Amino acid sequence: MAFLVQKINPLDLQPRKAVGVKLPFSGNAVFNLTYQSKEAIKSNLINFFLTGRGERLYKPVFGTGLRNLLFENITQEVLDEMVEEIRTSLEFYFPRVVPTDLQIGPDADNNSVNFYLRYAIADTNIQDELIINIQQ
């Protein structure tokens, strides 16, 4: 009988070792640390989606062009383009993140877009969700 073996990151088994940095930067020593892979991946995704292309030094293609799309009228075509941007960015930069649900809700009065992403990490039992508001 076949069964699926779930992989656990070895760092998750060491509770005193930090895996990453949590957002926002508002800890006692500026940085709050993450101690689980689930928290680190979520922080990395938030950082990625809130970074525009060309903002990061020495990595000009890092980030998404979602904020640039907010200068357009928010139509169904623009929302579809945003969904495609999110999916291709995830495939390229986060290949182990598998989106299970992606919803985009425009807020035309504030010229912003809210998006909800539910995802799973391949070969693990990690599932999480995040909600991001992208403003112009």
VEXKE-429865 format. One line per field, with one value per residue (C-alpha): x, y, z; residue number from 1. Coordinates in Angstrom, 2 decimals, padded with zeros to 5 digits. Each point is the difference from the previous one (the first is absolute). Example, Ala and Ser with C-alpha at 12.3 -4.5 7.8 and 13.67 -1.06 7.14 Angstrom:
BEGIN
x <- (012.30,001.37)
y <- (-004.50,003.44)
z <- (007.80,-000.66)
pos <- (1,2)
END
This chain:
BEGIN
x <- (000.00,001.43,-000.07,001.17,003.06,-000.15,003.30,000.76,002.63,002.71,000.13,-003.63,001.13,002.44,-002.19,002.86,001.29,-001.48,-001.00,-000.75,-001.17,-003.63,-001.78,-000.60,003.34,-001.21,001.69,002.04,003.20,-001.71,-000.38,-002.36,001.21,-001.96,000.68,-002.18,000.13,-003.70,000.56,003.13,-001.73,-002.95,002.32,001.95,-003.22,-001.19,003.39,-000.03,-003.52,000.49,003.27,-000.30,002.32,003.08,-000.26,002.51,003.67,001.98,-003.18,-001.95,-002.45,-000.88,-003.56,-003.20,-001.43,-003.34,000.21,000.66,-003.28,-001.88,000.66,-002.35,-003.76,-000.92,-001.81,-000.40,002.92,002.28,-001.13,000.70,003.44,000.64,-000.98,002.35,002.81,-000.47,-000.06,003.08,001.92,-000.79,001.08,003.31,001.04,-001.86,-000.28,-000.92,-002.92,-003.15,-002.91,-003.27,-002.22,000.65,-002.60,000.36,-002.41,000.33,-000.67,-000.42,-000.80,003.38,001.84,001.17,-000.37,-000.35,001.09,-000.45,002.41,-000.40,002.98,001.69,003.68,000.87,001.08,-000.98,-003.17,000.37,-003.03,-000.58,-001.70,000.74,-001.95,001.83,-001.29,001.96,-000.40,001.20)
y <- (000.00,003.36,003.04,003.59,000.92,003.55,001.83,002.11,002.69,-000.97,003.59,-000.30,-002.62,002.41,002.54,002.38,000.43,002.86,-000.73,003.50,003.52,000.87,002.98,002.79,001.10,001.18,-002.20,001.07,-000.35,001.08,-003.58,-002.69,-003.44,-002.95,-003.45,-002.13,-000.50,000.85,003.47,000.62,-000.90,002.26,002.93,-000.62,-000.01,003.26,001.59,-001.19,001.20,003.41,000.57,001.57,-000.93,002.18,000.86,-002.54,000.83,-002.47,-001.99,002.21,-002.72,-001.05,000.82,000.44,002.67,000.02,003.62,001.11,-001.58,002.20,003.02,-001.62,000.02,-003.02,-002.20,-003.75,-000.13,001.76,-002.36,-002.99,001.43,000.33,-003.62,-001.08,002.16,-001.60,-003.54,000.42,001.73,-002.81,-002.62,001.75,001.22,-002.44,-003.27,-002.01,002.30,-001.44,002.46,-001.74,003.09,003.45,002.75,003.66,002.67,003.54,003.06,002.60,002.87,-000.32,-001.10,-003.16,-003.73,-002.64,-003.49,-003.19,-002.87,-003.42,-002.22,-003.26,-000.85,-002.95,-003.22,001.30,000.31,003.79,002.01,003.68,003.07,003.67,003.12,002.96,003.47,001.60,003.75,002.42)
z <- (000.00,-001.03,002.25,-000.31,002.03,001.33,000.28,003.07,-000.14,002.55,001.24,001.11,002.51,001.66,001.84,000.87,-003.57,-001.99,-003.59,-001.24,000.76,000.71,-001.49,000.96,001.44,003.38,002.59,003.00,-002.00,-003.26,-001.23,001.23,-000.96,-001.34,001.38,-002.28,-003.77,-000.25,001.50,-002.08,-003.26,000.81,000.79,-003.21,-002.04,001.57,-000.63,-003.61,-000.84,001.61,-001.85,-003.43,-002.82,000.03,003.72,001.22,-000.41,-002.15,-000.76,-002.40,-001.06,003.56,001.02,-001.94,-002.24,001.83,001.12,-003.57,-001.05,002.48,-002.23,-002.54,000.33,002.06,-002.49,-000.24,-002.47,002.50,002.78,-002.26,-000.75,003.74,000.58,-002.79,001.45,003.42,-001.39,-002.23,002.78,002.41,-002.54,-000.64,003.47,002.26,-001.93,003.12,000.84,-001.56,-000.09,000.87,-000.01,-001.43,000.14,-000.93,001.16,-001.34,002.14,-002.74,002.39,001.70,-003.16,001.68,-000.42,002.69,-000.80,001.93,-000.53,001.54,-000.66,000.86,000.01,-002.23,001.74,003.45,002.00,000.22,-001.08,000.64,-001.34,-000.33,-000.81,-001.55,-000.83,-002.81,-000.28,-002.62)
pos <- (1,2,3,4,5,6,7,8,9,10,11,12,13,14,15,16,17,18,19,20,21,22,23,24,25,26,27,28,29,30,31,32,33,34,35,36,37,38,39,40,41,42,43,44,45,46,47,48,49,50,51,52,53,54,55,56,57,58,59,60,61,62,63,64,65,66,67,68,69,70,71,72,73,74,75,76,77,78,79,80,81,82,83,84,85,86,87,88,89,90,91,92,93,94,95,96,97,98,99,100,101,102,103,104,105,106,107,108,109,110,111,112,113,114,115,116,117,118,119,120,121,122,123,124,125,126,127,128,129,130,131,132,133,134,135,136)
END
